[in-house]
Amino acid sequence: MLFEHGVTFRPDWEHVITPVVDFLTARDEVDDRRLVLAGISQAGYWVPRALAFEHRIAAAVADPGVVDVAESWWRNLGPELRELWDSGDRETFDRIMNEALEGDPALGAMWRWRAKPYGVASPFALLTEVAAYTVAHLTDRITTPLLVTDPEGEHFWPGASRRLYDALPGSKELVGFPAAEGAHLHCEPMGRALFEQRVFDWLDARLASGPPA
């Protein structure tokens, strides 16, 4: 969608998921009482965002939980740049950032790679866009049973899984993946079999009350 069609990220993921649910529920072969939504990495934001508005999902998984996507950006930029961005001085912020990115080719390449899915060139405008990716004000609307993974050593959104879990008002489960099990780090890259075992066992339990297949 991004590279072939130029379709960039958007924060209001309910406008993506609800049409998909509409399509699925119209099909005779789909059990509309057993729809599951799962997302990894930044989709740990998009899943709960969609659930805040779309309530026809039977169960969902966020791997990991993400409350504010921008946290993964500001952890690397530091408090001084954050203060400058907060001040609204776009011209100065963009000048400082562009000088830094031009002076470090590797950093510049990484920035452009991470910025491309948003379709925004200006560093100030990009971070303004990323700031819209938050569910902090929407968690009370999430009623779908949600499994949130909490891998040890999560480096993009450390602590966010617990914060999301604590804020959820409905049925929920926080599942840890410690280093001792070899399933730690962002999205459990070396422990996907263990991840799948735990997630599908949880989904089996959540969906067991439905009609037989």
GIQUIPE-V507465 format. One record per residue. N is the residue number from 1. RES is the residue in one letter. PSI is psi in whole degrees, -180 to 180 (999 if undefined). Layout:
# GIQUIPE-V507465
n:N res:RES psi:PSI
n:N res:RES psi:PSI
This chain:
# GIQUIPE-V507465
n:1 res:M psi:-40
n:2 res:L psi:-55
n:3 res:F psi:-31
n:4 res:E psi:-30
n:5 res:H psi:-7
n:6 res:G psi:23
n:7 res:V psi:116
n:8 res:T psi:175
n:9 res:F psi:158
n:10 res:R psi:145
n:11 res:P psi:-31
n:12 res:D psi:72
n:13 res:W psi:-14
n:14 res:E psi:-27
n:15 res:H psi:-10
n:16 res:V psi:-46
n:17 res:I psi:-41
n:18 res:T psi:-44
n:19 res:P psi:-33
n:20 res:V psi:-44
n:21 res:V psi:-42
n:22 res:D psi:-45
n:23 res:F psi:-46
n:24 res:L psi:-42
n:25 res:T psi:-16
n:26 res:A psi:-5
n:27 res:R psi:133
n:28 res:D psi:-32
n:29 res:E psi:-2
n:30 res:V psi:129
n:31 res:D psi:102
n:32 res:D psi:-1
n:33 res:R psi:0
n:34 res:R psi:32
n:35 res:L psi:136
n:36 res:V psi:139
n:37 res:L psi:126
n:38 res:A psi:145
n:39 res:G psi:145
n:40 res:I psi:158
n:41 res:S psi:-127
n:42 res:Q psi:-17
n:43 res:A psi:-11
n:44 res:G psi:-14
n:45 res:Y psi:-48
n:46 res:W psi:-36
n:47 res:V psi:-57
n:48 res:P psi:-32
n:49 res:R psi:-47
n:50 res:A psi:-39
n:51 res:L psi:-25
n:52 res:A psi:-20
n:53 res:F psi:-30
n:54 res:E psi:113
n:55 res:H psi:17
n:56 res:R psi:2
n:57 res:I psi:133
n:58 res:A psi:-34
n:59 res:A psi:158
n:60 res:A psi:162
n:61 res:V psi:132
n:62 res:A psi:119
n:63 res:D psi:93
n:64 res:P psi:-174
n:65 res:G psi:137
n:66 res:V psi:127
n:67 res:V psi:-52
n:68 res:D psi:112
n:69 res:V psi:-35
n:70 res:A psi:-20
n:71 res:E psi:-35
n:72 res:S psi:-22
n:73 res:W psi:-47
n:74 res:W psi:-25
n:75 res:R psi:-29
n:76 res:N psi:-22
n:77 res:L psi:-30
n:78 res:G psi:165
n:79 res:P psi:-31
n:80 res:E psi:-44
n:81 res:L psi:-34
n:82 res:R psi:-42
n:83 res:E psi:-41
n:84 res:L psi:-42
n:85 res:W psi:-43
n:86 res:D psi:-29
n:87 res:S psi:-19
n:88 res:G psi:8
n:89 res:D psi:81
n:90 res:R psi:-44
n:91 res:E psi:-48
n:92 res:T psi:-42
n:93 res:F psi:-48
n:94 res:D psi:-39
n:95 res:R psi:-48
n:96 res:I psi:-45
n:97 res:M psi:-45
n:98 res:N psi:-37
n:99 res:E psi:-42
n:100 res:A psi:-41
n:101 res:L psi:-36
n:102 res:E psi:-32
n:103 res:G psi:-14
n:104 res:D psi:95
n:105 res:P psi:-38
n:106 res:A psi:-43
n:107 res:L psi:-42
n:108 res:G psi:-40
n:109 res:A psi:-42
n:110 res:M psi:-43
n:111 res:W psi:-47
n:112 res:R psi:-37
n:113 res:W psi:-42
n:114 res:R psi:-27
n:115 res:A psi:-28
n:116 res:K psi:-44
n:117 res:P psi:-17
n:118 res:Y psi:-19
n:119 res:G psi:28
n:120 res:V psi:129
n:121 res:A psi:-47
n:122 res:S psi:128
n:123 res:P psi:-41
n:124 res:F psi:-47
n:125 res:A psi:-34
n:126 res:L psi:-47
n:127 res:L psi:-28
n:128 res:T psi:-41
n:129 res:E psi:-47
n:130 res:V psi:-32
n:131 res:A psi:-21
n:132 res:A psi:-12
n:133 res:Y psi:77
n:134 res:T psi:145
n:135 res:V psi:13
n:136 res:A psi:-33
n:137 res:H psi:7
n:138 res:L psi:-6
n:139 res:T psi:-29
n:140 res:D psi:-9
n:141 res:R psi:-4
n:142 res:I psi:113
n:143 res:T psi:-12
n:144 res:T psi:135
n:145 res:P psi:128
n:146 res:L psi:125
n:147 res:L psi:127
n:148 res:V psi:123
n:149 res:T psi:152
n:150 res:D psi:74
n:151 res:P psi:137
n:152 res:E psi:138
n:153 res:G psi:14
n:154 res:E psi:120
n:155 res:H psi:-14
n:156 res:F psi:-46
n:157 res:W psi:62
n:158 res:P psi:133
n:159 res:G psi:-12
n:160 res:A psi:-33
n:161 res:S psi:-45
n:162 res:R psi:-41
n:163 res:R psi:-41
n:164 res:L psi:-48
n:165 res:Y psi:-48
n:166 res:D psi:-29
n:167 res:A psi:-15
n:168 res:L psi:132
n:169 res:P psi:-17
n:170 res:G psi:-155
n:171 res:S psi:133
n:172 res:K psi:161
n:173 res:E psi:137
n:174 res:L psi:121
n:175 res:V psi:117
n:176 res:G psi:152
n:177 res:F psi:90
n:178 res:P psi:161
n:179 res:A psi:-30
n:180 res:A psi:-23
n:181 res:E psi:-2
n:182 res:G psi:18
n:183 res:A psi:29
n:184 res:H psi:-173
n:185 res:L psi:169
n:186 res:H psi:119
n:187 res:C psi:22
n:188 res:E psi:58
n:189 res:P psi:-29
n:190 res:M psi:5
n:191 res:G psi:40
n:192 res:R psi:-31
n:193 res:A psi:-42
n:194 res:L psi:-41
n:195 res:F psi:-50
n:196 res:E psi:-38
n:197 res:Q psi:-48
n:198 res:R psi:-41
n:199 res:V psi:-47
n:200 res:F psi:-31
n:201 res:D psi:-43
n:202 res:W psi:-43
n:203 res:L psi:-39
n:204 res:D psi:-43
n:205 res:A psi:-39
n:206 res:R psi:-35
n:207 res:L psi:0
n:208 res:A psi:-25
n:209 res:S psi:-7
n:210 res:G psi:180
n:211 res:P psi:156
n:212 res:P psi:152
n:213 res:A psi:999
